[in-house]
Amino acid sequence: MFRRLGFAIAVGLVTFAAAGCGNDKKAAIEGLASIKEACEGNDKDLAKKLIEDLRLKNKVFDKAFDAAIDDQRGNVNHCSTKLHNEITLRIEHGS
């Protein structure tokens, strides 16, 4: 009986953790869409600010962004389509 209870608790915790991760991914993708909109409006300062705010709030986005800019630390174009695609891939498939 205790084994079943332990197993049920473990499954519940894993499910809960996976659901939380999914929300972070969803928020990261939605935040990236806002950044793309700012870039389409030619507002690079707003895009940079949105990225900075999202990095502080969302661990999934922060990890994906950090990995995407790894080779270009000092010189980042926040409105680069290539950067946005790289971040999207890393969010969806893991960094």
Secondary structure, 3 states (H helix, E strand, C coil): CHHHHHHHHHHHHHHHHHHHHHHHHHHHHHHHHHHHHHHHCCCHHHHHHHHHHHHHHCHHHHHHHHHHCCCCCCCCCCCCHHHHHHHHHHHHHCC
